[in-house]
Amino acid sequence: MNFEKYQQINDEKRNFREMDDASVASNYRNQGCGDGYRVFLKIEGDRIVDASYTTTGCGFGLASLALVTELAKGKTLGEAEAITTDDIEAGLDGFPPRRKNYPEAALEAFQQALDDYRQGKGAPTAAKAEIREAALAKVRQGGNWVGENIGAIDLDGVHLDGLDARGVNLARASLRGASLVGANLDTANLHGAFLNEADLRNANLTGADLRWCKLSGARLDGAILTGATYDAGTRFDPDQVWRLDEMRAAGRDVFVR
């Protein structure tokens, strides 16, 4: 493996971005490690004119997604379908034996995006932008998100301190680096949400659904997680794993300490 190229791709975060004018935005879960991938494709006629992705996964996942999206640009849909894991691995002169699952998962995520496009799945980014703006307008006007169905939108870095969001649906939403100090997220649906590096100090997450939720790097001082659900995909920093004692395990395969 060419580690110099690997490091360069990770430093640049090549193709790592949301796409405002995507033809399809497809969600994929890496069953091996639980990381979530989103693949964006802009398609004109029968050709992929742009491709990007987002992920909170590790460097191997990021590099694999960067390579497959780079390979896809300029190809027809038929040509893109022919991309293989060997093509992805060639971008780094091969992957270590224990990391070959990453190009496999990246290819599956990309192929799923192609399938979603053909089947008309994958909510258009424009629609998500409208939902996002409407939700943030409520906050600016002093409103709340109690019981709101907001879903998988990009809320990275937003300031939602003190927000009353009891029972809100934010499943698969991206809230990386968001500020939710003192927010009331009682019984909120945060299944599969990305809360990496979020500020959740003194937030109330009682009874919240935190299955597959990513909380690595989150500030949790004073946060209440009593009765919140977790599973094998829930991620905390090692010094926060003790919080599982106040939470409720869901599913057969739960978080391993």
C-alpha positions in Angstrom: 0.0 0.0 0.0 1.2 3.5 -0.9 0.8 5.2 2.5 2.0 8.6 1.1 -1.0 8.6 -1.3 -3.3 7.4 1.5 -2.2 10.2 3.7 -2.6 12.8 0.9 -6.1 11.7 0.2 -7.1 11.9 3.9 -5.4 15.3 4.3 -7.2 16.7 1.3 -10.5 14.8 2.1 -10.8 14.5 -1.7 -14.4 14.6 -2.9 -15.6 14.8 0.7 -18.6 17.2 0.6 -22.4 17.4 0.4 -23.6 18.2 -3.1 -26.4 20.8 -3.5 -27.4 19.8 -7.0 -27.1 16.0 -6.7 -29.4 13.8 -8.8 -29.3 11.2 -6.0 -28.1 11.2 -2.4 -27.8 7.6 -1.1 -27.3 6.3 2.4 -25.3 3.2 3.2 -24.3 1.4 6.4 -21.0 -0.4 6.5 -22.1 -3.6 8.4 -18.5 -4.4 9.3 -17.8 -1.4 11.4 -21.1 0.4 11.6 -20.0 3.6 9.9 -22.5 5.5 7.7 -21.7 6.6 4.2 -23.6 9.0 2.0 -22.8 9.0 -1.8 -23.9 11.9 -4.0 -24.1 11.6 -7.8 -24.9 14.3 -10.3 -26.0 12.7 -13.5 -26.7 14.4 -16.8 -28.2 12.2 -19.5 -26.3 8.9 -19.1 -23.1 10.4 -17.6 -21.9 11.0 -14.1 -20.6 14.6 -14.1 -19.8 14.8 -10.4 -19.5 12.5 -7.5 -18.9 13.1 -3.8 -19.5 11.5 -0.4 -19.6 12.1 3.4 -18.7 9.7 6.2 -17.6 9.8 9.8 -15.6 6.6 9.3 -11.9 6.0 9.5 -9.2 6.9 7.0 -9.5 3.6 5.1 -13.2 4.2 4.5 -12.6 7.8 3.5 -9.8 6.8 1.1 -11.9 4.1 -0.5 -14.9 6.5 -1.0 -12.6 9.1 -2.4 -11.2 6.7 -4.9 -14.5 5.2 -6.1 -16.1 8.7 -6.6 -13.0 9.9 -8.5 -13.2 6.8 -10.7 -16.9 7.5 -11.4 -16.5 11.1 -12.7 -17.0 11.3 -16.4 -18.2 7.7 -16.8 -21.5 6.6 -18.3 -23.7 4.7 -16.0 -22.8 1.5 -17.8 -19.1 2.2 -17.4 -19.5 3.1 -13.7 -21.2 -0.2 -13.1 -18.1 -1.9 -14.3 -15.9 -0.4 -11.6 -14.3 -3.1 -9.4 -12.6 -3.3 -6.0 -9.4 -3.9 -7.9 -9.8 -0.5 -9.6 -10.3 1.1 -6.2 -7.3 -0.7 -4.7 -5.1 0.3 -7.6 -5.4 3.9 -6.5 -3.3 3.1 -3.5 -1.3 0.2 -4.9 -3.3 -2.2 -2.9 -4.9 -2.3 0.6 -3.6 -4.3 3.6 -5.2 -7.7 3.9 -7.2 -6.7 7.0 -8.5 -3.5 5.3 -9.8 -5.0 2.0 -13.4 -4.8 3.4 -13.2 -1.0 3.0 -13.0 -0.8 -0.8 -15.6 -3.5 -0.9 -18.0 -1.4 1.3 -17.2 1.7 -0.8 -18.1 -0.1 -4.0 -21.3 -1.4 -2.5 -22.3 2.1 -1.4 -21.5 3.5 -4.8 -23.5 0.7 -6.5 -26.4 1.3 -4.2 -26.4 5.0 -5.2 -26.6 3.9 -8.9 -29.5 1.6 -8.0 -31.3 4.4 -6.0 -31.0 6.7 -9.0 -32.5 4.2 -11.4 -35.3 3.5 -9.0 -36.0 7.1 -8.2 -34.9 6.7 -4.6 -32.8 9.1 -2.6 -34.4 12.3 -1.6 -33.2 15.2 -3.7 -30.8 17.5 -1.9 -32.9 20.5 -2.8 -35.8 19.1 -0.8 -33.6 18.4 2.1 -32.3 22.0 1.9 -35.9 23.3 2.2 -36.6 21.1 5.2 -33.4 22.4 6.8 -34.2 26.0 6.2 -37.7 25.7 7.6 -36.4 24.0 10.7 -33.7 26.6 11.3 -36.3 29.4 10.6 -38.3 28.1 13.6 -35.3 28.3 15.8 -34.5 31.8 14.7 -38.1 32.8 15.5 -37.9 31.3 19.0 -39.9 28.2 18.2 -39.3 24.6 19.0 -38.9 21.2 17.3 -41.3 19.3 19.6 -42.5 16.2 17.6 -41.1 17.6 14.3 -40.3 15.1 11.5 -37.0 16.6 10.3 -35.1 13.5 9.3 -31.7 13.0 7.6 -30.6 16.6 6.9 -27.2 18.3 7.3 -27.1 20.4 10.5 -23.3 20.3 10.9 -22.0 23.1 13.2 -25.4 24.7 13.8 -26.2 26.4 17.2 -29.2 24.9 18.8 -28.5 25.7 22.5 -31.5 25.3 24.8 -33.7 24.1 22.0 -36.9 22.2 23.0 -36.8 19.2 20.7 -38.7 16.5 22.6 -39.7 13.6 20.4 -38.1 15.1 17.3 -37.2 12.8 14.4 -33.6 13.4 13.5 -32.8 9.9 12.4 -29.6 9.8 10.3 -29.2 13.6 10.6 -25.7 15.0 10.5 -25.0 17.2 13.6 -21.2 17.0 13.6 -19.8 19.9 15.6 -23.3 21.2 16.4 -23.9 23.1 19.7 -26.8 21.6 21.7 -25.9 22.9 25.1 -28.9 22.4 27.4 -31.1 21.2 24.6 -34.1 19.0 25.5 -33.9 15.9 23.3 -36.2 13.7 25.5 -37.4 10.7 23.5 -35.8 12.1 20.3 -35.2 9.7 17.4 -31.4 10.0 16.8 -31.1 6.6 15.2 -28.0 6.6 13.0 -27.4 10.3 13.6 -23.9 11.8 13.5 -23.1 13.7 16.6 -19.3 13.6 16.4 -17.7 16.5 18.1 -21.1 18.0 19.1 -21.5 20.0 22.3 -24.2 18.2 24.3 -23.3 19.6 27.7 -26.3 19.5 30.1 -28.5 18.2 27.3 -31.5 16.0 28.1 -31.4 12.7 26.1 -33.7 10.7 28.4 -35.3 7.9 26.5 -33.7 9.0 23.2 -33.0 6.4 20.4 -29.3 6.4 20.1 -29.0 3.2 18.1 -26.1 3.4 15.5 -25.6 7.0 16.7 -22.0 8.3 16.6 -21.0 10.4 19.6 -17.2 10.2 19.2 -15.6 13.4 20.4 -18.9 14.8 21.7 -18.9 16.9 24.9 -21.3 15.2 27.3 -20.6 16.9 30.7 -23.9 17.0 32.6 -25.8 15.3 29.8 -28.7 13.0 30.9 -28.9 9.7 29.0 -31.2 7.8 31.4 -33.2 5.1 29.5 -31.7 6.1 26.1 -31.3 3.1 23.8 -28.0 1.9 22.3 -26.8 -1.0 20.2 -23.7 -2.4 18.5 -23.5 0.7 16.2 -23.5 3.3 19.0 -20.1 4.9 19.4 -18.7 6.8 22.4 -15.2 7.9 23.3 -13.5 5.3 25.6 -13.8 7.6 28.6 -17.6 7.9 28.1 -18.4 4.2 27.8 -19.5 4.2 31.5 -22.7 6.0 30.3 -24.0 2.7 29.0 -24.8 1.8 32.6 -27.7 4.3 32.6 -28.9 3.4 29.1 -30.9 0.5 27.7 -29.5 -2.1 25.3 -31.4 -2.8 22.2 -31.0 -5.8 19.9 -29.1 -9.0 20.3 -25.7 -7.6 19.2 -25.0 -4.7 21.5 -22.0 -2.5 22.2 -18.9 -4.4 23.4 -17.0 -2.6 26.1 
